[in-house]
């Protein structure tokens, strides 16, 4: 799996040049807008709700001395909780709503890699692609939240608690990579088959998702470039994986 994680990461190195070569930037206009609007909405929510959550947290401190300091700390914790939840919601929202715009990008990359402009694959409409994106990402959202809660409970164990922060990041990365890979898989597999394919290639999903998550820590530029680069990188490796399974023909 470590080899596939490395391959998923390395795919980003040629992503920018491939986007320019195939003139794909125009396809990313609406997804980039979706990404920016979603990020701003989450930011304002964190700012507006942090005080409310902080007020609830501060009730734990029953003494008068240090009350103001503890309230400030509570507000900060509240904001961080909103942002943490926002990061989970952010990636699934943008990947679900961007599905109809990312599928053509993935298809053009596949045609370029295989040299075959007339692929035999599932033909789906704009609304079918959107529904597929929503269905996949809602499924992944609940799976991720469930695993996150379980890991947070495990984090209370002193001996292994330190490891859980790394595990949480890997879980987020896996589901980010999952969504990016499905833009290609959507043409070749039905829902259940795609889920199994990603499970069998979880290393590629994690590698792609790790860079995706790191991009979100880059102010402004991160939310602009995260989808174009991550989707292109995921498409490259997903097509290669499909070729190895003889699902599609052509040479990379």
C-alpha positions in Angstrom: 0.0 0.0 0.0 2.9 2.4 0.7 4.0 2.1 -2.9 0.5 3.1 -4.1 0.4 6.0 -1.6 3.7 7.3 -3.1 2.3 6.9 -6.7 -0.8 8.8 -5.7 1.4 11.7 -4.4 3.8 11.7 -7.4 0.9 12.0 -9.8 0.5 15.7 -8.7 3.9 16.6 -10.2 2.7 16.4 -13.8 -0.9 17.6 -13.1 -0.4 21.3 -13.7 1.4 20.9 -17.1 -1.2 18.3 -18.2 -4.1 20.7 -17.4 -2.4 23.4 -19.6 -1.5 20.9 -22.3 -5.1 19.7 -22.7 -6.6 23.2 -22.1 -8.7 22.0 -19.2 -8.7 25.1 -17.1 -12.0 26.3 -18.5 -13.7 23.2 -17.0 -12.6 24.2 -13.5 -14.3 27.7 -13.4 -17.5 26.6 -11.7 -15.9 24.0 -9.4 -13.4 26.7 -8.3 -16.3 29.1 -7.6 -18.1 26.3 -5.6 -14.9 25.7 -3.7 -14.4 29.4 -2.8 -18.0 30.0 -1.8 -18.1 26.8 0.4 -14.8 27.8 2.1 -16.0 31.3 2.8 -19.4 30.0 4.1 -17.5 27.6 6.5 -15.2 30.5 7.6 -18.1 32.8 8.5 -19.9 29.9 10.2 -16.9 29.3 12.4 -16.6 33.0 13.2 -20.3 33.3 14.0 -20.9 30.1 15.9 -17.6 29.9 17.9 -19.0 32.3 20.5 -22.1 30.1 21.0 -20.2 26.9 21.3 -17.6 28.7 23.5 -20.4 29.8 25.8 -21.5 26.2 26.3 -17.9 25.1 26.9 -17.3 27.9 29.4 -20.2 26.6 31.6 -17.9 23.8 32.6 -15.8 26.4 34.6 -18.0 27.0 37.6 -15.7 29.4 39.4 -15.6 33.2 39.0 -11.8 33.6 38.9 -10.4 32.8 35.5 -13.9 32.8 34.0 -13.1 35.4 31.3 -9.9 33.5 30.3 -11.7 30.2 30.1 -14.5 31.7 28.0 -11.9 33.0 25.6 -10.4 29.5 25.4 -13.8 28.1 24.9 -14.5 30.4 22.0 -11.2 29.3 20.4 -12.1 25.6 20.9 -15.6 26.3 19.5 -14.1 27.8 16.4 -11.7 25.0 15.9 -14.5 22.4 16.2 -16.5 24.2 13.5 -13.5 24.4 11.3 -12.7 20.7 11.8 -16.3 19.7 11.0 -16.2 22.2 8.1 -13.1 20.5 6.6 -15.0 17.3 6.5 -18.1 18.9 5.0 -16.1 21.1 2.7 -14.5 18.3 0.7 -17.7 16.3 0.3 -19.8 19.3 -0.7 -17.4 20.5 -3.4 -16.8 17.0 -4.7 -20.5 16.2 -4.9 -21.5 19.5 -6.6 -18.6 19.4 -8.9 -19.2 15.9 -10.3 -20.8 16.9 -13.6 -18.0 19.3 -14.3 -15.2 17.0 -13.3 -16.4 14.0 -15.3 -15.6 15.6 -18.7 -12.1 16.5 -17.4 -11.5 13.0 -16.4 -12.8 11.7 -19.7 -10.4 14.0 -21.7 -7.5 12.8 -19.6 -8.4 9.2 -20.2 -8.7 9.8 -23.9 -5.3 11.5 -23.9 -3.6 8.7 -21.9 -5.1 5.8 -23.9 -5.1 7.4 -27.3 -8.6 6.2 -27.8 -11.2 8.9 -28.4 -14.1 6.5 -28.7 -14.3 4.7 -25.4 -16.9 2.2 -24.7 -18.2 3.2 -21.3 -21.4 4.1 -19.4 -23.0 7.2 -20.8 -24.6 9.4 -18.1 -26.3 12.8 -18.1 -25.4 15.9 -16.1 -28.1 15.1 -13.5 -27.0 11.4 -13.3 -23.5 12.5 -12.7 -24.6 15.0 -10.0 -26.8 12.4 -8.3 -23.9 9.9 -8.4 -21.6 12.6 -6.8 -24.1 13.4 -4.1 -24.7 9.7 -3.4 -21.0 8.8 -3.1 -20.1 11.8 -1.0 -23.1 11.4 1.4 -22.1 7.8 1.9 -18.5 8.8 2.5 -19.5 11.7 4.8 -21.4 9.4 7.2 -18.6 6.8 7.0 -16.0 9.4 7.8 -18.0 10.9 10.7 -18.6 7.5 12.2 -14.9 6.6 12.0 -13.9 10.0 13.3 -16.1 9.6 16.4 -14.7 6.1 17.0 -11.1 7.4 16.7 -11.8 10.3 19.0 -13.1 7.7 21.6 -9.9 5.7 21.1 -7.8 8.8 21.6 -8.9 8.9 25.2 -6.6 5.8 25.8 -3.4 7.4 27.0 -0.9 5.0 25.5 -2.2 5.1 21.9 -3.9 8.5 22.0 -1.0 10.3 20.3 -1.5 8.2 17.1 -5.1 9.1 16.6 -4.4 12.6 15.1 -2.4 10.9 12.3 -5.1 8.3 11.8 -7.7 11.0 11.5 -5.7 12.8 8.9 -5.3 9.6 6.9 -9.0 8.9 7.1 -9.8 12.3 5.8 -7.3 11.8 3.0 -8.8 8.5 2.0 -12.2 9.8 1.5 -10.9 12.9 -0.4 -9.0 10.6 -2.7 -12.1 8.4 -3.0 -14.2 11.2 -4.3 -11.5 12.3 -6.8 -11.1 8.8 -8.2 -14.9 8.3 -8.7 -15.0 10.9 -11.4 -13.2 8.3 -13.6 -14.8 5.3 -12.1 -18.3 6.7 -12.7 -17.9 5.9 -16.4 -16.8 2.3 -15.9 -18.4 1.0 -12.8 -21.7 1.1 -11.0 -21.9 2.5 -7.4 -21.1 -0.7 -5.5 -18.4 -1.7 -7.9 -16.6 1.7 -7.5 -16.7 1.4 -3.7 -15.0 -2.0 -4.0 -12.4 -0.7 -6.6 -11.3 2.1 -4.3 -11.1 -0.3 -1.3 -8.7 -2.5 -3.5 -6.7 0.6 -4.4 -6.9 2.5 -1.1 -3.2 3.4 -1.3 -3.9 5.5 -4.4 -6.8 7.2 -2.7 -4.8 8.0 0.4 -1.9 9.4 -1.6 -4.1 11.6 -3.6 -6.1 12.7 -0.6 -3.0 13.5 1.5 -2.0 16.3 -0.9 -5.6 17.4 -1.2 -5.8 17.9 2.5 -2.4 19.7 2.6 -3.6 22.1 -0.1 -6.4 23.3 2.3 -3.8 24.7 4.7 -2.6 27.1 2.0 -4.6 30.3 2.3 -6.7 31.3 -0.8 -4.5 29.5 -3.3 -5.3 26.2 -1.7 -9.1 26.3 -2.3 -8.5 27.5 -5.9 -6.1 24.8 -7.0 -7.1 21.9 -4.9 -9.8 20.5 -7.2 -7.9 21.0 -10.6 -4.7 19.4 -9.4 -6.2 16.6 -7.2 -8.8 15.5 -9.9 -6.1 15.5 -12.6 -3.7 13.5 -10.4 -6.5 11.1 -9.4 -7.6 10.6 -13.0 -4.0 9.8 -14.1 -3.6 7.0 -11.5 -7.2 5.7 -11.8 -6.9 5.2 -15.6 -3.6 3.4 -15.1 -5.3 1.1 -12.5 -8.2 0.4 -14.8 -5.8 -0.5 -17.6 -4.1 -3.0 -15.3 -7.5 -4.6 -14.8 -8.0 -4.5 -18.6 -11.1 -2.4 -18.0 -10.0 0.0 -20.6 -7.6 -0.4 -23.6 -4.7 1.7 -24.7 -1.2 2.6 -23.5 -0.2 5.2 -20.9 
